[in-house]
Amino acid sequence: MSGGALGIEIVLVFFLPLFLLHRYGHFRKQHPLVLFGTLLSWYLCFLIVFILPLDVSTVCCSYPRMTCAAVSFNYSTPKVCHKPWSYIPDGILPVFWRVVYWTSQCLTWLLLPFMQSYASSGGFSIPGKIKTALIENAIYYGTYLVIFCSLLIYLAVHPQWQLTWQGLQTISIAAANTWGLFLLVLLLGYGLVEIPCLYWNSSRHGYLLAKTYFKAAKLAKEKSDAEENMDDAMEEVANVNESIGYGHPLRISIDTILRKCPMEIQEKMVRLNTEDSEDESTQRTYPSKRSLVKLHKQVICAGQRHSQTQVQWAILLEEAFHLEDVCKNETSTSHQFVHSFLSSQPPGWLGKYLYTPTIEWYWECVLRQWCYRLLALLLSLLSVAVVWSECTFFSTHPVLSLFAIFIQLAESDYNYLYIEMACFVSILFLCVCVYSTVFRIRVFNYYYLVPHHQTDAYSLLFSGMLFCRLTPPLCLNFLGLIHMDASISHQQRIQTAYTTIMGSMRLLSFIADGFYIYYPMLIVLLCIATYCSLGTRCLNLLGFPQYISQSDDLTSELVEEGRELIRRGTIGWRERYGEQRNLRRSRNGYSELKDNDSPSDNSDSEYDVYDDHFQQT
């Protein structure tokens, strides 16, 4: 199948970044260039991850052919080295890697930073936004120019090197990979511990409920701050709208700002401006163009943050209600899951006939926690294997890296399907640990990936930059773990096409024999620090509340505050669904809670059940 597997993966991989962009971005509201830049950067990075196992199996197919005769004496008949179904002919992968790599690097170092400044600019015209973006990135691009000139001078004066295009490419790639590896180890050390712990804690319903209360207390403050910022921005817009009439040249800019405001605010502003236009004797103070640009950016940021907190609060309420239902149904003797609130959408045929209340009870109250615990144990074993291999992959005699041992065993048996699956699972786990940290990390309100179409353009583009900078060193590190990078393993063997595009790191011995080998060992200290929650405790001491344990005073206070907020949200939810306040049914609507008292008395008794559960939690 000449290149068929490569073509199939190129097509199928496209749907993964498209799904993620649909989850985090907004196709109708965000600028097409922002969506295209983010989608392209994610797509190129996922292509590298999914195509690399095919590159490894192709090399393993070529390398054993030289040793087939030496190995065949162990069998009664000579073993034939067949090409795998995913074999890619020579000459295809080098061109593919060259296009993918250099496109991703141009995106992350040149285009995406410019698009970030362009998207977050408060300018009212395309030339104005371009001017703002160029000014903001002047220092950024100037730094690159200084580094580039320094590299040229270093190559020119070094006696052993000649100033060639290939050598300049190698140094540029080494500089980019060194920067990426520095950040990669930090994120990987966090993810290797946090991912297994996340699934283990997900099996503890009491822990999840307490942490949800903690999140509710923090989100309530953020929601209040966002509403205040929104009110302040709308107040400034009202003042500016009142001072500038319809005949003023700056009125076009005011109308642009008003279109970013909520609809009710727009109608109110238009009505007030119409009334004020009748009184032309009023003395007006006109703002400057620069102040309107600043106000435009303030309105955009305030509107995005206000929308994010509103959606997050609604989702958090549903999550808290569900966890409370799970904790209450755990002691049910009927083994049927009963919801406190009916779903706003009617159940489909799957929920009505297959996912019955009995099946839902066994899944939510029994099976889910054991599945999560088993998955947490498997992920823990993978994390231990990664940490051990990161500390020993430089040893080739004997081979101590577990991933290298698995690949070499499969290579000696010519089991190319196993090679591809082992590489895919290994690199996929590394990517999950790194990428999940990118999706979960938050830098105040400047970078924050919010699901349900609530992520702003700046964060989307910044995530694309991080993906493009982290993926190449991640793949090089993986090839080092399986001893497929000759610059690290110092073995004479056929190189993967990806390694040849990266260039020979032996030109930079202090990087190949030093930084690339010893710096990943730092992952041990990072894993220990993550397991002991040192970073979380430091943030807590600096005034950024983090969930540690309920024994912590600050954490317990926020948990109690969040519990009260969720209880108020329960009351509001009951008022929203008035007729469902005392009638709680299962998902298919057949089971009903018994009511022994009047509606008001029954409502109080329900809150008593909540109080008893809260005290137990």
Summary of the structure (lengths in Angstrom):
residues: 617
radius of gyration: 29.4
end to end distance: 58.7
largest distance: 106.4
contacts: 1864
relative contact order: 0.13
helix: 74%
strand: 1%
